[in-house]
Amino acid sequence: MSARRDGKKLRYSVGDPRVADLVVLAGSPAADNASAPTCCTRIVDGQD
């Protein structure tokens, strides 16, 4: 890992390209289930 200052920002980079593959793979399950929260309805206590 290396860091570079760009004004007020600090930019990090990772030298191992396999890390980018891991980030992409980690996002896949989230993308597959992105519509799940929109299909749920709110359950209110005391109402049938």
CORBEL-V374588 format. One record per run of one state. SS is the DSSP state (helix for helix, strand for strand, loop for the rest). FROM is the first residue (numbers start at 1). LEN is the number of residues. If there is no record, write none. Layout:
SS FROM LEN
SS FROM LEN
This chain:
loop 1 1
strand 2 5
loop 7 2
strand 9 5
loop 14 4
helix 18 15
loop 33 3
helix 36 4
loop 40 9
